[in-house]
Amino acid sequence: MKPMIAVLITAVMTLAGCNTIQGMGQDIQKAGGAIERAGSK
């Protein structure tokens, strides 16, 4: 029973973190663009 509860808690936390992960991906993309622009100067 305890492993099932742990799996459910992990699934809920993963689904709740999707927005955060998406935001982090956008930040990384913006940082990559800034590095690219700096390298082209």
JOVENWO-V979636 format. One record per residue. RES is the residue in three letters. PSI is psi in radians with two decimals (* if undefined). OMEGA is omega in radians with two decimals (none if undefined). Layout:
{{RES/PSI/OMEGA} {RES/PSI/OMEGA}}
This chain:
{{MET/-0.73/-3.12} {LYS/-0.71/3.10} {PRO/-0.60/3.13} {MET/-0.71/3.12} {ILE/-0.72/3.12} {ALA/-0.70/3.12} {VAL/-0.75/3.13} {LEU/-0.75/3.13} {ILE/-0.74/3.12} {THR/-0.73/-3.14} {ALA/-0.76/-3.14} {VAL/-0.75/-3.14} {MET/-0.64/3.12} {THR/-0.79/-3.14} {LEU/-0.65/3.13} {ALA/-0.49/-3.11} {GLY/-0.03/-3.09} {CYS/-0.75/3.14} {ASN/-0.69/3.14} {THR/-0.76/-3.14} {ILE/-0.68/3.10} {GLN/-0.76/3.11} {GLY/-0.69/3.11} {MET/-0.70/3.11} {GLY/-0.70/3.11} {GLN/-0.69/3.11} {ASP/-0.74/3.13} {ILE/-0.68/3.12} {GLN/-0.75/3.12} {LYS/-0.71/3.12} {ALA/-0.70/3.10} {GLY/-0.69/3.09} {GLY/-0.68/3.13} {ALA/-0.70/3.11} {ILE/-0.71/3.14} {GLU/-0.77/3.12} {ARG/-0.70/3.14} {ALA/-0.61/-3.14} {GLY/-0.41/-3.11} {SER/-0.11/-3.13} {LYS/*/none}}
